Amino acid sequence: MRIWPRICSRLPLSIAQDGVRLAVRLTPRSRAERIDGVVDGVLKVAVTAPPAENQANEALLRLLAREWRLPRRDLSIAGGAKSRNKLVRIAGDPPELMRRISAAITALPAT
């Protein structure tokens, strides 16, 4: 079963009924927490937390919430909880979230 959303104009975002979905490639145990940009249709993110006991997933959600000024409670892992390839659910108004997050992603340096 394929969990990845249909990619809208090269961004790893798709509109869902209750918000948006974001395709992420997570690198745990990195030297620094950072959002690297879009590579091959997914957002590359690195966190310092290890993958054990859901720590890397939680670090990913905290990083995205902090960077995009969203409440942490609005973000959750919708798919790939035990994989490096993840689908993050962001709850809220879909058009507003698409506007805010796509602007933040396109402002990232090219990789």
C-alpha positions in Angstrom: 0.0 0.0 0.0 1.4 3.4 -1.0 1.1 6.1 1.7 2.7 9.0 -0.1 0.4 11.8 -1.1 0.1 13.2 -4.7 2.7 15.9 -4.9 1.4 19.3 -5.8 3.8 21.3 -8.0 6.9 19.6 -6.7 6.1 20.3 -3.1 5.7 17.4 -0.7 2.3 18.7 0.4 -1.2 17.5 -0.3 -4.6 18.7 0.9 -6.6 16.5 3.2 -10.1 16.9 4.6 -8.8 18.0 8.0 -5.6 19.8 7.0 -2.6 18.8 5.0 -0.2 15.9 4.6 3.6 16.3 4.3 6.0 13.7 2.9 9.2 13.7 5.0 12.5 11.8 4.8 13.9 11.8 8.4 17.5 11.4 9.4 17.9 10.6 13.1 21.1 11.1 15.1 22.2 14.0 13.1 24.7 16.6 14.3 22.1 19.3 14.3 18.3 19.7 13.9 17.5 21.2 10.5 15.2 21.2 7.6 17.4 20.6 4.5 14.8 21.2 1.7 12.9 19.2 -0.8 14.8 16.3 -2.5 13.1 13.9 -4.8 9.6 15.1 -3.8 10.0 14.8 0.0 11.1 17.2 2.6 14.5 16.2 4.1 14.7 16.8 7.8 17.5 15.9 10.3 17.1 15.6 14.1 19.6 14.8 16.8 17.4 12.3 18.6 17.9 8.6 18.2 15.1 6.5 16.5 14.5 4.5 19.6 11.2 4.8 21.6 9.7 7.3 19.1 12.2 10.0 20.1 13.1 10.9 16.5 9.4 11.2 15.5 8.7 13.5 18.5 11.8 15.6 17.7 10.6 15.9 14.1 7.2 17.1 15.1 8.6 19.6 17.6 11.0 20.9 15.0 8.3 21.4 12.3 6.0 23.0 14.8 8.7 25.4 16.0 9.9 26.4 12.6 6.5 27.0 11.2 5.0 28.4 14.4 2.2 25.8 14.6 0.9 24.2 17.8 2.6 20.9 18.4 -0.8 19.3 19.1 -1.8 19.9 15.4 1.1 17.7 14.1 1.1 13.9 14.1 2.7 11.0 12.3 0.1 9.6 9.8 2.3 7.0 8.2 5.8 5.5 8.4 6.2 5.7 12.2 9.0 3.1 12.1 10.5 4.2 8.8 12.7 7.1 7.6 10.0 7.9 5.1 7.1 9.5 7.0 3.8 11.1 6.3 3.1 14.0 8.7 -0.5 15.1 9.3 -1.0 18.8 10.1 -4.4 19.6 11.3 -6.1 23.0 10.5 -7.5 25.0 7.7 -6.2 23.4 4.5 -5.9 26.5 2.3 -4.2 28.5 5.1 -1.8 25.7 5.9 -0.9 25.1 2.2 -0.1 28.8 1.9 2.0 29.1 5.0 3.9 25.8 4.7 4.5 26.0 0.9 5.9 29.6 1.4 8.2 28.3 4.2 9.4 25.3 2.1 10.1 27.4 -1.0 12.1 29.9 1.1 14.5 27.1 2.0 17.9 27.2 0.3 18.1 25.0 -2.8 19.7 21.6 -2.2 
